[in-house]
Amino acid sequence: MGVSLAGLVEVVKAALVEDVNAALVAARDGVPSAAQYERAVRDAVADYGRRNAMQGITTLSIVSGTASYDLPSDFVKVIRLESVTNVDGVIISDEGLVPVSATYEERWMVQGLTMTFWPTPTYTLSRDLWYVARHVLDTDAEYPNMTEEDAGVLMLKAQVLALTLQANAVAGNAWKYAIGDESVDKTGQVKALREQAGFLEGEYQKAVKAAVGAVGVRARYDWQGY
């Protein structure tokens, strides 16, 4: 079972409770709004996904005479596409041997979620595609492949984004003045919000590093991955 978008939003809201010591404040004067809370979560999910990428695999059913194919909704970029077997100018396809030029060279490009081959395939063949994947919402508004551990890390980033929104909003009304011995300073809240956002950003960076692992001990993949 995955993690719901609504649940993540509620976690961010709960974290931004009024706490003088932590310099956190709940939504004030409409900031963050409901839409801004959700945007903060979505942006945090995207940022975490770029830093700690997942691997996906799909099968492309190549059909003779068709050049373009739809890619999965969670596709980011290609890791590896299973090659066709071209032996002495013959491709071994699902329907038998397909003669091609001995110098036949297949190329492809990806635009959005569409992969296009040229020259247009003259063979029919199922080919596995390994790719970098991202978290996408399913029909139940859940991230099906997200773990609770992932959610705990990216929630730090969501709080950073929400606090930054608040700091920017407060900054527009921040002021200070002094009349004789009397002084009023409304800029302290902005500083506190930004300091807390900076602290949480540092915690997020450390948590991501721990989740990804040291470069020297990352998993190594064979021809089926990256």
Phi and psi in degrees as a GROMACS rama.xvg file:
@    title "Ramachandran Plot"
@    xaxis  label "Phi"
@    yaxis  label "Psi"
@TYPE xy
-89.6838  -159.916  GLY-2
-118.855  132.794  VAL-3
-83.8642  148.841  SER-4
-63.0208  -43.7546  LEU-5
-61.0962  -39.7672  ALA-6
-63.9648  -39.3542  GLY-7
-65.3754  -41.3847  LEU-8
-60.9562  -42.7708  VAL-9
-64.301  -34.3461  GLU-10
-63.4629  -42.6726  VAL-11
-64.0574  -43.6043  VAL-12
-61.1642  -42.2401  LYS-13
-66.1236  -33.4853  ALA-14
-70.0893  -29.7522  ALA-15
-92.4368  56.4573  LEU-16
-93.2205  158.761  VAL-17
-69.8035  118.623  GLU-18
-149.973  102.878  ASP-19
-59.5225  -41.0295  VAL-20
-65.4091  -36.1077  ASN-21
-91.4276  -4.49122  ALA-22
58.7167  34.8697  ALA-23
-109.029  144.466  LEU-24
-132.959  147.486  VAL-25
-72.2258  172.54  ALA-26
-51.686  129.412  ALA-27
-132.389  133.082  ARG-28
54.8329  35.0522  ASP-29
80.7122  9.17157  GLY-30
-123.119  124.618  VAL-31
-73.3122  146.997  PRO-32
-78.3546  172.64  SER-33
-57.6115  -42.6652  ALA-34
-66.3438  -36.529  ALA-35
-70.8539  -36.9683  GLN-36
-59.3874  -47.1479  TYR-37
-64.8455  -40.184  GLU-38
-63.1188  -38.7614  ARG-39
-61.7285  -41.7455  ALA-40
-66.3022  -46.9916  VAL-41
-60.4927  -42.1653  ARG-42
-67.778  -35.1705  ASP-43
-67.6174  -40.0778  ALA-44
-60.734  -43.9935  VAL-45
-64.5596  -43.402  ALA-46
-64.02  -44.7892  ASP-47
-63.3761  -38.8147  TYR-48
-63.3958  -35.8187  GLY-49
-69.409  -33.4171  ARG-50
-84.0837  -31.1172  ARG-51
-129.957  73.4323  ASN-52
-69.1714  148.725  ALA-53
-98.4782  163.675  MET-54
-109.632  134.147  GLN-55
-122.718  160.76  GLY-56
-141.474  139.863  ILE-57
-143.573  165.42  THR-58
-114.181  123.692  THR-59
-91.4866  123.944  LEU-60
-92.7075  89.9036  SER-61
-71.9902  131.555  ILE-62
-121.028  132.844  VAL-63
-55.1005  129.417  SER-64
91.2409  -2.3579  GLY-65
-114.769  125.476  THR-66
-96.3259  -31.5869  ALA-67
-113.251  144.899  SER-68
-139.817  142.052  TYR-69
-76.0618  142.342  ASP-70
-106.32  160.601  LEU-71
-60.642  153.887  PRO-72
-65.2406  -21.1472  SER-73
-94.8406  10.0468  ASP-74
-67.8047  137.707  PHE-75
-117.877  -57.2384  VAL-76
-158.029  161.185  LYS-77
-75.1761  136.042  VAL-78
-96.4248  -53.1744  ILE-79
-160.382  139.444  ARG-80
-113.239  127.813  LEU-81
-58.1604  127.904  GLU-82
-80.868  161.022  SER-83
-86.9304  150.81  VAL-84
-90.2522  110.308  THR-85
-114.409  103.514  ASN-86
-112.786  111.878  VAL-87
53.3224  44.0427  ASP-88
79.0081  21.5433  GLY-89
-132.323  126.968  VAL-90
-95.1804  133.006  ILE-91
-90.0922  106.213  ILE-92
-108.471  178.124  SER-93
-66.5664  -19.7228  ASP-94
-107.305  11.7391  GLU-95
117.073  -158.235  GLY-96
-86.7648  132.171  LEU-97
-119.1  113.616  VAL-98
-71.5758  135.891  PRO-99
-139.273  173.866  VAL-100
-64.4341  146.676  SER-101
-62.7649  -22.4991  ALA-102
-100.221  14.6205  THR-103
-54.8326  128.769  TYR-104
-135.503  119.56  GLU-105
-90.1121  141.094  GLU-106
-130.267  159.994  ARG-107
-151.408  160.559  TRP-108
-144.128  155.939  MET-109
-118.016  128.091  VAL-110
-127.626  111.979  GLN-111
65.0546  -121.542  GLY-112
-112.096  34.5458  LEU-113
-129.061  129.466  THR-114
-106.985  128.692  MET-115
-120.642  132.528  THR-116
-103.911  146.611  PHE-117
-146.817  140.237  TRP-118
-63.683  160.342  PRO-119
-55.4116  130.131  THR-120
-55.5839  140.01  PRO-121
-112.049  18.9313  THR-122
-130.225  162.912  TYR-123
-118.605  121.44  THR-124
-161.769  139.798  LEU-125
-89.0898  127.46  SER-126
-130.261  131.349  ARG-127
-79.659  139.354  ASP-128
-124.51  120.041  LEU-129
-96.832  137.798  TRP-130
-148.526  159.498  TYR-131
-76.3688  129.774  VAL-132
-115.038  158.864  ALA-133
-124.389  165.047  ARG-134
-78.1654  127.615  HIS-135
-129.663  149.611  VAL-136
-75.0441  142.074  LEU-137
-93.5957  -170.943  ASP-138
-68.1594  -16.1242  THR-139
-96.292  14.2968  ASP-140
57.8733  39.3583  ALA-141
-120.63  153.641  GLU-142
-93.7385  97.6953  TYR-143
-64.4592  -26.3246  PRO-144
-101.408  8.4331  ASN-145
-89.764  134.574  MET-146
-94.4286  165.327  THR-147
-63.2352  -33.1649  GLU-148
-64.7871  -43.6678  GLU-149
-58.8867  -46.5112  ASP-150
-60.68  -40.5613  ALA-151
-62.1557  -36.656  GLY-152
-72.2673  -50.5557  VAL-153
-70.0758  -19.9819  LEU-154
-63.6864  -28.094  MET-155
-62.2773  -43.2089  LEU-156
-67.1846  -38.7267  LYS-157
-61.4926  -38.9332  ALA-158
-65.8536  -39.3417  GLN-159
-57.5471  -46.7782  VAL-160
-66.1067  -40.0242  LEU-161
-67.1052  -42.575  ALA-162
-64.7966  -36.4015  LEU-163
-64.7104  -38.9909  THR-164
-60.1568  -43.7815  LEU-165
-65.8123  -42.4267  GLN-166
-62.4854  -41.4437  ALA-167
-65.2514  -37.9611  ASN-168
-68.8648  -42.6928  ALA-169
-67.381  -34.2623  VAL-170
-59.4857  -30.5912  ALA-171
-68.4501  -20.1172  GLY-172
-115.467  10.6241  ASN-173
-80.422  137.381  ALA-174
-160.2  163.032  TRP-175
-149.707  151.041  LYS-176
-153.582  164.554  TYR-177
-138.93  131.505  ALA-178
-126.302  105.653  ILE-179
63.7326  -124.622  GLY-180
-86.6583  -6.11854  ASP-181
-96.7682  130.286  GLU-182
-135.473  145.775  SER-183
-129.569  129.481  VAL-184
-127.109  113.267  ASP-185
-103.996  10.2724  LYS-186
-91.4464  -12.5347  THR-187
-62.7889  -34.8926  GLY-188
-64.5589  -38.9864  GLN-189
-60.8872  -46.6263  VAL-190
-60.5765  -43.298  LYS-191
-64.5689  -41.978  ALA-192
-63.4433  -43.4292  LEU-193
-70.2911  -35.5442  ARG-194
-65.3981  -40.9533  GLU-195
-67.318  -38.8293  GLN-196
-62.0112  -41.2032  ALA-197
-64.9725  -39.8332  GLY-198
-63.0347  -46.6594  PHE-199
-66.3035  -32.9787  LEU-200
-63.6388  -40.4119  GLU-201
-64.1544  -41.0713  GLY-202
-64.0377  -38.4343  GLU-203
-63.232  -45.6926  TYR-204
-60.2852  -41.1475  GLN-205
-67.2986  -38.8238  LYS-206
-67.6505  -38.6998  ALA-207
-64.4071  -44.1338  VAL-208
-59.5539  -40.7453  LYS-209
-67.5985  -37.3946  ALA-210
-69.1957  -38.9174  ALA-211
-74.4927  -39.6956  VAL-212
92.6899  161.063  GLY-213
-66.0956  145.658  ALA-214
-56.2864  -37.3705  VAL-215
-70.6597  -15.6949  GLY-216
-119.728  14.8876  VAL-217
-67.4244  152.681  ARG-218
-63.8964  142.541  ALA-219
-106.458  138.652  ARG-220
-111.565  151.3  TYR-221
-86.969  -154.316  ASP-222
-64.3084  -11.3765  TRP-223
-90.3271  7.44972  GLN-224
-157.624  -155.415  GLY-225
